[in-house]
Amino acid sequence: MTTAIDAKLAELGLSLPEAAAPVAAYVPAVEAGGLLHVSGQLPFLDGQLMTGRLGEDRDLDYGQQAAQRCALMLVAQIRKALDGDLSRVARIVKLGVFVNSAAGFTDQPKVANGASELMQALFGDAGRHARSAVGVPTLPLGAVVEVDAVVAIHS
């Protein structure tokens, strides 16, 4: 599956970033009971954090791109946690998507599609997942989106 995922990334014109180090007192991923819990990931584009608030100084397209960038970082963290073996991914179980939103912005589910659609493109049916998409008034470091994940894995 790793080869298929690498091929799909190339087909989409994307590549996995280096898995980011934690910025506080937590670990990037914890494996327990056949599930890999991946800490919230922030969006980086060309080495720069994507910041702002949707509905204020950023638009829906920017938010969707940021969510996709978060998903790429999630896959990078999953790959690192599984010692490079993405074939151990049985299913993306759930994504939690947090969107830095102005009070009147209500398109959080559309923003979250940036992450969801990438997971489905990379993992096929195993990438279809449950999801939360929540608007928040601020995120760490001013990020526009943050996404965490629960992933079922083969032992």
DSSP file (Angstrom, degrees, kcal/mol; ACC not computed):
  #  RESIDUE AA STRUCTURE BP1 BP2  ACC     N-H-->O    O-->H-N    N-H-->O    O-->H-N    TCO  KAPPA ALPHA  PHI   PSI    X-CA   Y-CA   Z-CA
    1    1 A M     >        0   0    0      0, 0.0     4,-2.8     0, 0.0     5,-0.2   0.000 360.0 360.0 360.0 -32.0    0.0    0.0    0.0
    2    2 A T  H  >  +     0   0    0      1,-0.2     4,-2.8     2,-0.2     5,-0.2   0.924 360.0  48.5 -58.3 -44.2    2.9    2.3    0.7
    3    3 A T  H  > S+     0   0    0      1,-0.2     4,-2.5     2,-0.2    -1,-0.2   0.910 111.4  50.0 -62.1 -41.9    3.9    2.2   -3.0
    4    4 A A  H  > S+     0   0    0      2,-0.2     4,-2.5     1,-0.2    -1,-0.2   0.895 111.9  48.3 -63.2 -40.0    0.3    2.9   -4.0
    5    5 A I  H  X S+     0   0    0     -4,-2.8     4,-2.7     2,-0.2    -2,-0.2   0.920 111.2  49.4 -68.0 -43.1    0.1    5.9   -1.7
    6    6 A D  H  X S+     0   0    0     -4,-2.8     4,-2.2    -5,-0.2    -2,-0.2   0.910 112.6  48.8 -60.2 -41.5    3.4    7.2   -2.9
    7    7 A A  H  X S+     0   0    0     -4,-2.5     4,-2.6     2,-0.2    -2,-0.2   0.906 111.0  49.5 -64.9 -41.9    2.2    6.9   -6.5
    8    8 A K  H  X S+     0   0    0     -4,-2.5     4,-2.1     2,-0.2    -2,-0.2   0.910 109.6  51.7 -65.2 -41.5   -1.1    8.6   -5.7
    9    9 A L  H  <>S+     0   0    0     -4,-2.7     5,-3.1     2,-0.2     4,-0.5   0.936 111.5  47.3 -58.0 -46.5    0.7   11.5   -4.0
   10   10 A A  H ><5S+     0   0    0     -4,-2.2     3,-1.2     1,-0.2    -2,-0.2   0.908 109.7  53.3 -62.3 -42.0    2.9   11.9   -7.1
   11   11 A E  H 3<5S+     0   0    0     -4,-2.6    -1,-0.2     1,-0.3    -2,-0.2   0.864 110.7  47.2 -60.0 -36.5   -0.2   11.7   -9.3
   12   12 A L  T 3<5S-     0   0    0     -4,-2.1    -1,-0.3    -5,-0.2    -2,-0.2   0.495 116.4-115.6 -82.9  -4.4   -1.7   14.5   -7.2
   13   13 A G  T < 5S+     0   0    0     -3,-1.2     2,-0.3    -4,-0.5    -3,-0.2   0.777  76.4 122.8  74.7  26.2    1.5   16.6   -7.4
   14   14 A L      < -     0   0    0     -5,-3.1     2,-0.3    -6,-0.2    -1,-0.3  -0.774  41.2-168.0-117.8 161.0    1.9   16.3   -3.6
   15   15 A S        -     0   0    0     -2,-0.3    57,-0.0    -3,-0.1    -9,-0.0  -0.985  30.7-102.9-144.1 154.8    4.7   15.0   -1.3
   16   16 A L        -     0   0    0     -2,-0.3    57,-0.1    59,-0.1     3,-0.1  -0.572  34.8-136.0 -77.3 136.4    4.8   14.2    2.3
   17   17 A P        -     0   0    0      0, 0.0     2,-0.3     0, 0.0    -1,-0.1  -0.302  37.4 -80.3 -76.9 172.0    6.6   16.7    4.5
   18   18 A E        -     0   0    0      1,-0.1     2,-0.1    -2,-0.1    59,-0.1  -0.588  59.7 -98.4 -67.0 134.3    9.0   15.8    7.2
   19   19 A A        -     0   0    0     -2,-0.3    -1,-0.1    57,-0.2     2,-0.1  -0.394  45.4-119.8 -60.2 126.4    7.0   14.8   10.3
   20   20 A A        -     0   0    0     -2,-0.1    -1,-0.1    53,-0.1     3,-0.1  -0.370  18.6-121.7 -72.2 144.6    6.9   17.8   12.6
   21   21 A A        -     0   0    0      1,-0.1    -1,-0.1    -2,-0.1     6,-0.1  -0.542  40.7 -90.8 -78.2 150.8    8.3   17.6   16.1
   22   22 A P        -     0   0    0      0, 0.0    -1,-0.1     0, 0.0     5,-0.0  -0.283  26.0-153.5 -60.4 148.0    5.9   18.4   19.0
   23   23 A V  S    S+     0   0    0     -3,-0.1     2,-0.2     2,-0.0    -2,-0.0   0.334  75.6  15.3-104.3   5.2    5.8   22.1   20.0
   24   24 A A  S    S-     0   0    0      2,-0.2     2,-1.7     0, 0.0     0, 0.0  -0.740 111.6 -45.5-153.5-159.8    4.7   21.4   23.6
   25   25 A A  S    S+     0   0    0     -2,-0.2     2,-0.3     2,-0.0    -2,-0.0  -0.528  98.9  82.7 -88.1  73.3    4.5   18.5   26.2
   26   26 A Y  S    S-     0   0    0     -2,-1.7    -2,-0.2    13,-0.0     3,-0.0  -0.948  72.0-112.6-156.9 171.7    3.0   15.7   24.1
   27   27 A V        -     0   0    0     -2,-0.3    12,-0.2     1,-0.1     3,-0.1  -0.836  25.7-122.3-110.7 154.1    4.0   13.0   21.6
   28   28 A P  S    S+     0   0    0      0, 0.0    11,-2.7     0, 0.0     2,-0.3   0.836  89.5   5.4 -65.0 -33.1    3.0   13.0   17.9
   29   29 A A  E     -A   38   0A   0      9,-0.2     2,-0.4     2,-0.0     9,-0.2  -0.998  56.1-161.1-154.4 147.4    1.3    9.6   18.0
   30   30 A V  E     -A   37   0A   0      7,-2.2     7,-3.1    -2,-0.3     2,-0.5  -0.996  11.6-151.3-132.2 127.1    0.3    6.9   20.5
   31   31 A E  E     +A   36   0A   0     -2,-0.4     2,-0.3     5,-0.2     5,-0.2  -0.863  29.7 154.7 -97.3 126.2   -0.5    3.3   19.5
   32   32 A A  E >   -A   35   0A   0      3,-3.0     3,-1.7    -2,-0.5    -2,-0.1  -0.948  61.8  -8.4-153.4 129.3   -3.0    1.6   21.8
   33   33 A G  T 3  S-     0   0    0     -2,-0.3     3,-0.1     1,-0.3    -2,-0.0   0.834 127.9 -49.8  57.9  38.1   -5.4   -1.3   21.3
   34   34 A G  T 3  S+     0   0    0      1,-0.2   119,-2.6   118,-0.1     2,-0.4   0.533 118.8 106.0  79.8   5.5   -5.0   -1.5   17.6
   35   35 A L  E <   -AB  32 152A   0     -3,-1.7    -3,-3.0   117,-0.2     2,-0.6  -0.940  58.4-149.8-119.7 141.9   -5.5    2.3   17.1
   36   36 A L  E     -AB  31 151A   0    115,-3.4   115,-2.4    -2,-0.4     2,-0.6  -0.953  12.6-158.3-107.2 117.1   -3.0    5.0   16.4
   37   37 A H  E     -AB  30 150A   0     -7,-3.1    -7,-2.2    -2,-0.6     2,-0.5  -0.867   9.5-160.2 -97.7 117.4   -4.0    8.3   17.9
   38   38 A V  E     -AB  29 149A   0    111,-2.9   111,-1.8    -2,-0.6    -9,-0.2  -0.873  15.9-123.8-105.7 125.1   -2.3   11.1   16.1
   39   39 A S  E     -     0   0A   0    -11,-2.7   108,-0.1    -2,-0.5    38,-0.1  -0.127  47.1 -71.9 -59.4 158.8   -2.0   14.5   17.7
   40   40 A G  E     -     0   0A   0    108,-0.1     2,-0.4   106,-0.1   108,-0.3  -0.265  51.9-152.1 -56.2 135.2   -3.3   17.6   16.0
   41   41 A Q  E     - B   0 147A   0    106,-2.9   106,-2.0    -3,-0.1    29,-0.1  -0.889   2.2-141.3-115.1 142.9   -1.2   18.7   13.0
   42   42 A L        -     0   0    0     -2,-0.4     2,-0.5   104,-0.2   104,-0.2  -0.624  25.8-102.7-100.2 159.8   -0.9   22.2   11.7
   43   43 A P        -     0   0    0      0, 0.0     7,-2.6     0, 0.0     2,-0.4  -0.709  35.6-178.4 -90.5 127.7   -0.7   23.3    8.0
   44   44 A F  E     -E   49   0B   0     -2,-0.5     2,-0.4     5,-0.2     5,-0.2  -0.980   5.9-174.4-122.3 136.8    2.6   24.2    6.5
   45   45 A L  E >  S-E   48   0B   0      3,-2.7     3,-1.8    -2,-0.4    21,-0.0  -0.990  77.9 -13.2-130.6 122.0    3.1   25.3    2.9
   46   46 A D  T 3  S-     0   0    0     -2,-0.4    -1,-0.1     1,-0.3     3,-0.1   0.873 130.1 -54.5  53.2  40.1    6.6   25.8    1.5
   47   47 A G  T 3  S+     0   0    0      1,-0.2     2,-0.4     0, 0.0    -1,-0.3   0.445 116.4 112.1  79.2   0.4    7.9   25.6    5.1
   48   48 A Q  E <  S-E   45   0B   0     -3,-1.8    -3,-2.7     3,-0.0    -1,-0.2  -0.887  71.4-116.3-111.6 137.5    5.6   28.4    6.4
   49   49 A L  E     -E   44   0B   0     -2,-0.4     2,-0.7    -5,-0.2    -5,-0.2  -0.493  27.9-127.4 -66.6 133.0    2.7   28.0    8.8
   50   50 A M        +     0   0    0     -7,-2.6    94,-2.1    -2,-0.2    95,-0.4  -0.764  41.6 176.4 -84.6 116.2   -0.6   28.8    7.2
   51   51 A T  B     +F  143   0C   0     -2,-0.7    92,-0.2    92,-0.3     2,-0.2  -0.630  17.7  76.6-118.7 171.9   -2.3   31.3    9.5
   52   52 A G        -     0   0    0     90,-1.9     2,-0.4    -2,-0.2    48,-0.1  -0.610  66.6 -79.3 122.8-178.4   -5.4   33.5    9.7
   53   53 A R    >>> -     0   0    0     -2,-0.2     4,-2.0    46,-0.0     3,-1.7  -0.989  37.9-124.7-128.1 124.7   -9.1   33.3   10.5
   54   54 A L  B 345S+gh  58 101D   0     46,-2.9    48,-2.9    -2,-0.4    51,-0.2  -0.446  98.2  23.5 -69.2 138.0  -11.6   32.1    8.0
   55   55 A G  T 345S+     0   0    0      3,-2.2    -1,-0.3    46,-0.2    49,-0.1   0.406 126.2  54.2  85.8  -2.0  -14.4   34.6    7.3
   56   56 A E  T <45S-     0   0    0     -3,-1.7    -2,-0.2     2,-0.4    -1,-0.1   0.613 131.6 -12.8-122.7 -69.3  -12.1   37.4    8.4
   57   57 A D  T  <5S+     0   0    0     -4,-2.0     2,-0.3     1,-0.1    -3,-0.2   0.347 125.6  56.0-121.8   4.4   -8.8   37.5    6.6
   58   58 A R  B   < -g   54   0D   0     -5,-1.5    -3,-2.2    86,-0.0    -2,-0.4  -0.969  69.9-139.2-135.6 152.1   -8.8   34.1    4.8
   59   59 A D     >  -     0   0    0     -2,-0.3     4,-2.0    -5,-0.2     3,-0.2  -0.509  32.8 -95.0-108.0 176.9  -11.3   32.5    2.5
   60   60 A L  H  > S+     0   0    0      1,-0.2     4,-2.7     2,-0.2     5,-0.2   0.882 120.7  54.6 -57.4 -44.6  -12.8   29.0    2.0
   61   61 A D  H  > S+     0   0    0      1,-0.2     4,-2.3     2,-0.2    -1,-0.2   0.906 108.3  49.5 -59.2 -42.2  -10.2   27.9   -0.6
   62   62 A Y  H  > S+     0   0    0      1,-0.2     4,-2.4     2,-0.2    -1,-0.2   0.916 111.3  50.1 -62.0 -43.2   -7.3   28.8    1.7
   63   63 A G  H  X S+     0   0    0     -4,-2.0     4,-2.5     2,-0.2    -2,-0.2   0.900 109.8  49.6 -62.9 -42.1   -9.0   26.8    4.5
   64   64 A Q  H  X S+     0   0    0     -4,-2.7     4,-2.1     2,-0.2    -1,-0.2   0.899 111.4  49.1 -64.7 -40.1   -9.5   23.8    2.3
   65   65 A Q  H  X S+     0   0    0     -4,-2.3     4,-2.2    -5,-0.2    -2,-0.2   0.906 110.9  50.7 -64.7 -40.7   -5.8   23.9    1.2
   66   66 A A  H  X S+     0   0    0     -4,-2.4     4,-2.2     2,-0.2    -2,-0.2   0.907 108.6  51.5 -63.5 -41.5   -4.7   24.2    4.8
   67   67 A A  H  X S+     0   0    0     -4,-2.5     4,-2.1     1,-0.2    -1,-0.2   0.900 109.4  50.5 -62.4 -40.0   -6.8   21.2    5.8
   68   68 A Q  H  X S+     0   0    0     -4,-2.1     4,-2.2     2,-0.2    -1,-0.2   0.907 108.9  51.4 -63.1 -41.0   -5.2   19.2    3.0
   69   69 A R  H  X S+     0   0    0     -4,-2.2     4,-1.9     1,-0.2    -2,-0.2   0.877 108.4  52.0 -64.3 -37.0   -1.8   20.3    4.2
   70   70 A C  H  X S+     0   0    0     -4,-2.2     4,-2.4     2,-0.2    -1,-0.2   0.915 108.0  52.2 -62.1 -42.5   -2.7   19.1    7.7
   71   71 A A  H  X S+     0   0    0     -4,-2.1     4,-2.4     1,-0.2    -2,-0.2   0.888 106.6  52.7 -62.8 -39.5   -3.8   15.7    6.3
   72   72 A L  H  X S+     0   0    0     -4,-2.2     4,-2.1     1,-0.2    -1,-0.2   0.913 109.8  48.7 -61.2 -41.1   -0.4   15.4    4.6
   73   73 A M  H  X S+     0   0    0     -4,-1.9     4,-2.4     2,-0.2    -2,-0.2   0.877 108.5  54.5 -67.2 -36.3    1.3   16.1    7.9
   74   74 A L  H  X S+     0   0    0     -4,-2.4     4,-2.8     2,-0.2    -2,-0.2   0.941 108.8  47.8 -59.1 -47.1   -1.0   13.4    9.5
   75   75 A V  H  X S+     0   0    0     -4,-2.4     4,-2.8     1,-0.2    -2,-0.2   0.885 110.3  52.6 -63.5 -37.7    0.1   10.9    6.9
   76   76 A A  H  X S+     0   0    0     -4,-2.1     4,-2.2     2,-0.2   -57,-0.2   0.912 111.5  46.3 -62.3 -41.6    3.8   11.8    7.6
   77   77 A Q  H  X S+     0   0    0     -4,-2.4     4,-2.8     2,-0.2    -2,-0.2   0.895 112.2  50.7 -67.4 -39.8    3.2   11.3   11.3
   78   78 A I  H  X S+     0   0    0     -4,-2.8     4,-2.0     2,-0.2    -2,-0.2   0.943 110.6  49.3 -61.9 -47.3    1.5    8.0   10.6
   79   79 A R  H  <>S+     0   0    0     -4,-2.8     5,-3.9     1,-0.2     6,-0.4   0.920 113.2  46.8 -58.6 -44.6    4.3    6.8    8.4
   80   80 A K  H ><5S+     0   0    0     -4,-2.2     3,-1.5     1,-0.2    -1,-0.2   0.928 111.8  49.9 -64.8 -44.3    6.9    7.8   11.1
   81   81 A A  H 3<5S+     0   0    0     -4,-2.8    -1,-0.2     1,-0.3    -2,-0.2   0.808 112.6  48.2 -63.9 -29.7    4.9    6.1   13.9
   82   82 A L  T ><5S-     0   0    0     -4,-2.0     3,-1.9    -5,-0.2    -1,-0.3   0.062 119.3-108.8 -99.9  23.9    4.6    2.9   11.8
   83   83 A D  T < 5S-     0   0    0     -3,-1.5    -3,-0.2     1,-0.3    -2,-0.1   0.851  76.9 -51.8  52.1  40.5    8.4    2.9   10.9
   84   84 A G  T 3 <S+     0   0    0     -5,-3.9     2,-1.1    -6,-0.2    -1,-0.3   0.423 108.7 123.1  85.7  -1.6    7.6    3.8    7.3
   85   85 A D    X   +     0   0    0     -3,-1.9     3,-1.7    -6,-0.4    -1,-0.1  -0.677  25.2 167.4-102.6  83.2    5.1    1.0    6.7
   86   86 A L  G >   +     0   0    0     -2,-1.1     3,-1.7     1,-0.3    -1,-0.2   0.610  68.0  81.2 -69.0 -10.2    1.8    2.6    5.6
   87   87 A S  G 3  S+     0   0    0      1,-0.3    -1,-0.3    -3,-0.1    -2,-0.1   0.671  79.4  69.8 -68.0 -13.6    0.6   -0.8    4.6
   88   88 A R  G <  S+     0   0    0     -3,-1.7    66,-3.4    -6,-0.1     2,-0.6   0.602  72.4 106.5 -76.8 -10.9   -0.3   -1.3    8.3
   89   89 A V  E <   +C  153   0A   0     -3,-1.7    64,-0.2    64,-0.2     3,-0.1  -0.589  40.6 172.7 -71.8 117.1   -3.1    1.3    8.0
   90   90 A A  E     -     0   0A   0     62,-2.7     2,-0.3    -2,-0.6    63,-0.2   0.804  65.0 -16.5 -90.3 -36.7   -6.3   -0.6    8.1
   91   91 A R  E     -C  152   0A   0     61,-1.7    61,-2.6    36,-0.1     2,-0.8  -0.938  52.6-122.2-167.8 140.0   -8.6    2.4    8.2
   92   92 A I  E     -C  151   0A   0     34,-3.4    59,-0.2    -2,-0.3     3,-0.1  -0.850  37.4-176.2 -81.5 112.5   -8.7    6.1    8.9
   93   93 A V  E     -     0   0A   0     57,-1.9    37,-2.7    -2,-0.8     2,-0.3   0.927  53.9  -7.5 -83.1 -48.5  -11.3    5.9   11.7
   94   94 A K  E     -Cd 150 130A   0     56,-1.8    56,-2.3    35,-0.2     2,-0.4  -0.995  49.3-156.5-154.8 142.5  -11.9    9.6   12.5
   95   95 A L  E     -Cd 149 131A   0     35,-1.9    37,-2.0    -2,-0.3     2,-0.5  -0.963   9.0-156.3-114.7 139.6  -10.6   13.1   11.8
   96   96 A G  E     -Cd 148 132A   0     52,-2.1    52,-2.3    -2,-0.4     2,-0.5  -0.977  15.2-167.2-111.3 118.6  -11.1   16.0   14.2
   97   97 A V  E     -Cd 147 133A   0     35,-2.6    37,-3.0    -2,-0.5     2,-0.5  -0.931   6.4-168.7-115.3 122.9  -10.9   19.3   12.2
   98   98 A F  E     -Cd 146 134A   0     48,-3.2    48,-2.1    -2,-0.5     2,-0.5  -0.944   7.4-163.4-112.7 125.2  -10.6   22.6   14.1
   99   99 A V  E     -Cd 145 135A   0     35,-3.1    37,-2.9    -2,-0.5     2,-0.9  -0.938  21.6-132.0-117.6 121.0  -11.1   25.7   12.0
  100  100 A N  E     + d   0 136A   0     44,-2.5   -46,-2.9    -2,-0.5     2,-0.4  -0.602  48.4 177.4 -68.9 105.9  -10.0   29.2   13.1
  101  101 A S  B     -h   54   0D   0     35,-2.7   -46,-0.2    -2,-0.9     2,-0.1  -0.906  36.2-125.3-127.9 141.3  -13.2   30.9   12.3
  102  102 A A    >   -     0   0    0    -48,-2.9     3,-1.8    -2,-0.4   -46,-0.1  -0.405  47.6 -98.7 -68.8 159.6  -14.9   34.3   12.5
  103  103 A A  T 3  S+     0   0    0      1,-0.3    -1,-0.1    -2,-0.1   -48,-0.1   0.812 121.9  44.6 -55.1 -36.5  -18.2   34.3   14.4
  104  104 A G  T 3  S+     0   0    0    -49,-0.1     2,-0.5     2,-0.0    -1,-0.3   0.453  84.9 109.6 -90.9   0.1  -20.3   34.3   11.2
  105  105 A F    <   +     0   0    0     -3,-1.8     3,-0.1   -51,-0.2    -4,-0.1  -0.653  32.2 163.7 -81.3 123.7  -18.3   31.6    9.3
  106  106 A T        +     0   0    0     -2,-0.5    -1,-0.1     1,-0.1    -3,-0.0   0.202  45.9  95.2-125.7  15.6  -20.3   28.4    9.0
  107  107 A D     >  +     0   0    0      1,-0.2     4,-2.0     2,-0.1     3,-0.5  -0.016  39.0 126.6 -98.9  30.6  -18.5   26.4    6.3
  108  108 A Q  H  > S+     0   0    0      1,-0.2     4,-2.7     2,-0.2    -1,-0.2   0.885  72.3  55.2 -54.6 -41.1  -16.3   24.3    8.6
  109  109 A P  H  > S+     0   0    0      0, 0.0     4,-1.2     0, 0.0    -1,-0.2   0.888 107.3  49.8 -61.7 -36.0  -17.5   21.1    7.0
  110  110 A K  H  4 S+     0   0    0     -3,-0.5     4,-0.4     2,-0.2    -2,-0.2   0.877 110.9  49.8 -67.9 -37.2  -16.4   22.4    3.6
  111  111 A V  H >< S+     0   0    0     -4,-2.0     3,-1.9     1,-0.2     4,-0.4   0.942 107.2  54.7 -62.5 -47.4  -13.0   23.3    5.0
  112  112 A A  H >X S+     0   0    0     -4,-2.7     4,-2.4     1,-0.3     3,-1.3   0.768  91.3  74.4 -60.2 -26.8  -12.7   19.8    6.5
  113  113 A N  H 3X S+     0   0    0     -4,-1.2     4,-2.8     1,-0.3     5,-0.4   0.793  83.0  68.8 -58.2 -26.8  -13.3   18.3    3.1
  114  114 A G  H <> S+     0   0    0     -3,-1.9     4,-0.7    -4,-0.4    -1,-0.3   0.884 109.8  33.6 -58.4 -38.2   -9.7   19.3    2.2
  115  115 A A  H <> S+     0   0    0     -3,-1.3     4,-2.2    -4,-0.4    -2,-0.2   0.900 119.0  51.5 -81.0 -45.8   -8.4   16.7    4.7
  116  116 A S  H  X S+     0   0    0     -4,-2.4     4,-2.2     1,-0.2     5,-0.2   0.913 108.6  49.9 -60.8 -45.7  -11.2   14.1    4.1
  117  117 A E  H  X S+     0   0    0     -4,-2.8     4,-2.2     1,-0.2    -1,-0.2   0.855 109.7  51.6 -65.4 -34.0  -10.9   14.0    0.4
  118  118 A L  H  X S+     0   0    0     -4,-0.7     4,-2.5    -5,-0.4     5,-0.2   0.924 108.2  51.1 -68.2 -42.5   -7.1   13.6    0.5
  119  119 A M  H  X S+     0   0    0     -4,-2.2     4,-2.8     1,-0.2     5,-0.2   0.911 112.7  46.6 -60.2 -41.1   -7.5   10.6    3.0
  120  120 A Q  H  X S+     0   0    0     -4,-2.2     4,-1.6     7,-0.2     7,-0.2   0.886 111.5  51.3 -68.2 -38.2  -10.0    9.0    0.6
  121  121 A A  H  < S+     0   0    0     -4,-2.2    -2,-0.2    -5,-0.2    -1,-0.2   0.889 118.3  37.9 -64.7 -38.4   -7.8    9.6   -2.4
  122  122 A L  H  < S+     0   0    0     -4,-2.5    -2,-0.2     1,-0.1    -1,-0.2   0.888 129.9  26.5 -81.1 -40.8   -4.8    8.1   -0.7
  123  123 A F  H >< S-     0   0    0     -4,-2.8     3,-1.3     1,-0.3    -3,-0.2   0.384  89.4-150.6-108.8   2.5   -6.3    5.2    1.2
  124  124 A G  G >< S-     0   0    0     -4,-1.6     3,-2.1     1,-0.3     4,-0.3  -0.349  74.9  -8.2  63.4-141.2   -9.4    4.4   -0.9
  125  125 A D  G >  S+     0   0    0      1,-0.3     3,-1.5     2,-0.2    -1,-0.3   0.821 135.1  62.7 -58.9 -31.0  -12.4    3.0    1.0
  126  126 A A  G <  S+     0   0    0     -3,-1.3   -34,-3.4     1,-0.3    -1,-0.3   0.640  96.7  60.6 -68.5 -12.9  -10.1    2.7    4.0
  127  127 A G  G <  S+     0   0    0     -3,-2.1     2,-0.3    -7,-0.2    -1,-0.3   0.529  77.7 104.3 -90.3  -7.6   -9.7    6.4    4.0
  128  128 A R    <   +     0   0    0     -3,-1.5     2,-0.3    -4,-0.3   -36,-0.2  -0.623  55.1 164.1 -76.1 132.4  -13.5    7.0    4.5
  129  129 A H        -     0   0    0     -2,-0.3   -35,-0.2   -38,-0.1   -36,-0.2  -0.886  43.4 -97.0-145.9 164.8  -13.9    8.1    8.1
  130  130 A A  E     -d   94   0A   0    -37,-2.7   -35,-1.9    -2,-0.3     2,-0.3  -0.503  49.7-169.9 -77.7 161.2  -16.1    9.6   10.8
  131  131 A R  E     -d   95   0A   0    -37,-0.2     2,-0.4    -2,-0.2   -35,-0.2  -0.999  28.5-154.9-158.3 149.4  -15.4   13.3   11.3
  132  132 A S  E     -d   96   0A   0    -37,-2.0   -35,-2.6    -2,-0.3     2,-0.4  -0.973  11.2-169.4-118.8 142.4  -15.9   16.4   13.5
  133  133 A A  E     +d   97   0A   0     -2,-0.4     2,-0.4   -37,-0.2   -35,-0.2  -0.944  16.1 177.0-133.4 111.7  -15.5   19.9   12.0
  134  134 A V  E     -d   98   0A   0    -37,-3.0   -35,-3.1    -2,-0.4     2,-0.4  -0.937  26.0-136.0-125.7 134.1  -15.5   22.6   14.6
  135  135 A G  E     -d   99   0A   0     -2,-0.4   -35,-0.2   -37,-0.2   -37,-0.0  -0.738  27.6-179.1 -85.7 134.7  -15.1   26.4   14.5
  136  136 A V  E     -d  100   0A   0    -37,-2.9   -35,-2.7    -2,-0.4     3,-0.1  -0.932  34.5-126.3-131.5 155.3  -12.8   27.8   17.1
  137  137 A P  S    S+     0   0    0      0, 0.0     2,-0.3     0, 0.0   -37,-0.1   0.699  89.3   0.1 -77.6 -17.9  -11.8   31.4   17.9
  138  138 A T        -     0   0    0    -39,-0.1     6,-0.1   -85,-0.0   -37,-0.1  -0.979  59.6-156.3-163.4 156.8   -8.1   30.7   17.8
  139  139 A L    >   -     0   0    0     -2,-0.3     3,-2.1     4,-0.2     4,-0.1  -0.903  46.0 -67.5-133.1 162.4   -5.6   27.9   17.3
  140  140 A P  G >  S+     0   0    0      0, 0.0     3,-2.1     0, 0.0    -1,-0.0  -0.196 118.3   1.1 -52.8 137.7   -1.9   27.4   18.3
  141  141 A L  G 3  S-     0   0    0      1,-0.3   -92,-0.0   -90,-0.0    -3,-0.0   0.609 126.1 -71.1  60.7  15.2    0.5   29.8   16.7
  142  142 A G  G <  S+     0   0    0     -3,-2.1   -90,-1.9     1,-0.2    -1,-0.3   0.634  81.1 171.2  79.2  13.8   -2.3   31.5   14.8
  143  143 A A  B <   -F   51   0C   0     -3,-2.1   -92,-0.3   -92,-0.2    -4,-0.2  -0.198  34.5-141.9 -58.0 149.3   -2.8   28.4   12.5
  144  144 A V  S    S+     0   0    0    -94,-2.1   -44,-2.5     1,-0.2     2,-0.3   0.768  81.8  13.2 -83.7 -28.2   -5.9   28.5   10.3
  145  145 A V  E     - C   0  99A   0    -95,-0.4     2,-0.3   -46,-0.2    -1,-0.2  -0.989  58.0-169.7-146.3 149.8   -6.7   24.8   10.7
  146  146 A E  E     - C   0  98A   0    -48,-2.1   -48,-3.2    -2,-0.3     2,-0.4  -0.989  10.2-170.0-138.8 138.0   -5.6   21.9   12.9
  147  147 A V  E     -BC  41  97A   0   -106,-2.0  -106,-2.9    -2,-0.3     2,-0.3  -0.994   4.6-175.9-133.0 132.9   -6.5   18.2   12.3
  148  148 A D  E     - C   0  96A   0    -52,-2.3   -52,-2.1    -2,-0.4     2,-0.3  -0.756  12.6-156.1-116.6 171.3   -6.0   15.2   14.5
  149  149 A A  E     -BC  38  95A   0   -111,-1.8  -111,-2.9    -2,-0.3     2,-0.4  -0.986  21.4-150.9-148.8 153.9   -6.8   11.5   13.6
  150  150 A V  E     -BC  37  94A   0    -56,-2.3   -57,-1.9    -2,-0.3   -56,-1.8  -1.000  27.3-172.0-121.4 128.8   -7.6    8.1   14.9
  151  151 A V  E     -BC  36  92A   0   -115,-2.4  -115,-3.4    -2,-0.4     2,-0.3  -0.981  20.0-138.2-128.8 126.0   -6.3    5.3   12.7
  152  152 A A  E     -BC  35  91A   0    -61,-2.6   -62,-2.7    -2,-0.4   -61,-1.7  -0.670  31.3-166.6 -78.6 136.1   -6.9    1.6   12.9
  153  153 A I  E     - C   0  89A   0   -119,-2.6     2,-0.3    -2,-0.3   -64,-0.2  -0.930  22.7-123.4-129.9 150.7   -3.7   -0.4   12.2
  154  154 A H              0   0    0    -66,-3.4  -120,-0.0    -2,-0.3   -66,-0.0  -0.663 360.0 360.0 -81.8 143.9   -2.7   -4.0   11.5
  155  155 A S              0   0    0     -2,-0.3    -1,-0.1  -121,-0.0   -67,-0.1   0.500 360.0 360.0 -77.0 360.0   -0.2   -5.4   14.0
